[in-house]
Amino acid sequence: MNYQETCEYLFNQMPMFERQGATGYKEGLTNTLLLDEHLGHPHQAYATIHVAGTNGKGSCSHTIAAILQECGYKVGLYTSPHLVDFRERIRINGKPISERYVTQFVEREKDFFEPLHPSFFEVTTAMAFQYFKDQKVDIAIIEVGLGGRLDCTNIITPILSIITNISFDHTQFLGDTLAKIAAEKAGIIKKGVPVVIGENNEETRPVFEAKAKEVGAPIIFAEDEPEISKTETLPNGGMRYFTRHNRIIEGDLGGSYQAKNMNTILMANFELAKMGYLCLCDKEENFEKCLFEMQRAIEHVTESTGLMGRWQIIQQAPKVICDTGHNVGGWEYLSKQLEQQTCRQLHIIFGMVSDKDLEGVLRLLPKKATYYFTKANNKRALSESTLQLEAMKYGLNGSTYPTVREAYTECMHNAMRDDVVFVGGSSYIVGEFLKNLN
């Protein structure tokens, strides 16, 4: 098989939640443990950082990877989903895994894993862990796929755990209350391993505290002493952060939600510095020096790690933005930021998958916008006609388009130079949009 054939094999021959929904989700660690034993426990060959949470996992994982790279480490990064190419999921110092390695791994190992009937994510995780070992990384940032407790990444024992936030998503698997969801995410907290909690509330905090106490894990709540005091949006779409240590940091990742992420990132990196994993400091009074060192990495996260789709500005005149925010937690920030845009007309190319909280998101969407309802080429995608009918109930008006390409073509035909065009609603919409651009 060549690379393209290998990807089709992975996508089509194995249960894949991202394409199939519930029927593609495999709960439990049985297959993962068998694969891990077969490969000789590759994840034990390097240090790891484990990142869970409803939103913000990608931004936090990529930014921490960029900071560690700046400090001279060889850094593995495992994230999901990909937007354009499968290889985005597995990177070392920003460089995607090679097509040859993907093909050779599958050809070499499929006789072992095929009888297990593994999921796509189980095989991909095993591939990532083995690749990082083969390439002799110093440390790897491992993003949880779904949940935490039963996610197949949860066989690692990291040096640091991070839980960004908790909101309602994947409730059919994780539970219908914030406390239940928090309990699943808290499953990544390991014995004696420090855990940084990015955001918490009265429902989730007791869950995290109880789990940390049970396993003897030091717990740090980033919001207790927030490092970020104020933010500003930069002309290039990035963010300027003002810290309580009287330092200004500028980052290239856009979106007002990045303020919460950055607070989590800074607290996590302070913990890493105390462990001696950064070339920075180990005392609170020297944290300003840490911020200075981190600045260079935070300014160039997209360049050094390849992250896409976080309030990503594609062009100006008209201004075109895409963002992968896909649930209520994400749209609580995105809607406010879209309403703050200064423009003649706001155009929104929008699609969602069927297992998300559609009503919750529609309630948040800007009313004063022209909508282009569409769908991604995905079995989970909500049809554009259903989306249009539901959106009309909330005063959201627009036309339907069977593909993202057609929606974008029509939108750009209508948009004027002083308009704003937003593309989003799901990672798959953004992925197809970026692929079409390429």
Buried (B, 14 or more C-beta within 10 A) or exposed (E): EEBEEBBEBBEEEBBBBBBBBEEBBBEEBEBBEBBBEEBEBBBEBBBBBBBBBBBBBBBBBBBBBBBBBBBEBBBBBBBBBBBBBBBBBBBBBBEBBBBEBBBEBBEEBBEBBEEBEBBBBBBBBBBBBBBBBEBEBBBBBBBBBBBBBBBBBBBBBBBBBBBBBBBBBBBEBBBEEBBBBBBBBBBBBBEEBBBBBBBBEEBBBEBBBEBBEEEEBEBBBBBEEBBBEEBEBEEEBBBEBBBEBEBEBBBBBBBBBBBBBBBBBBBBBBBBBBEEBBEBBEEEEEBEBBBBBBBEBBBBBBEBBBBBBBBBBBEEEBBBBBBBBBBBBBBBBBBEBBEEBEBEBBBBBBBBBBBBBBEBBBBBBBEEBBBBBBBBEBBBBBBBEBBBEBBEEBEBEBBBBEBBBBBBEBBBEEBEEEBBBBBBBBBBBBBBBBEEBE
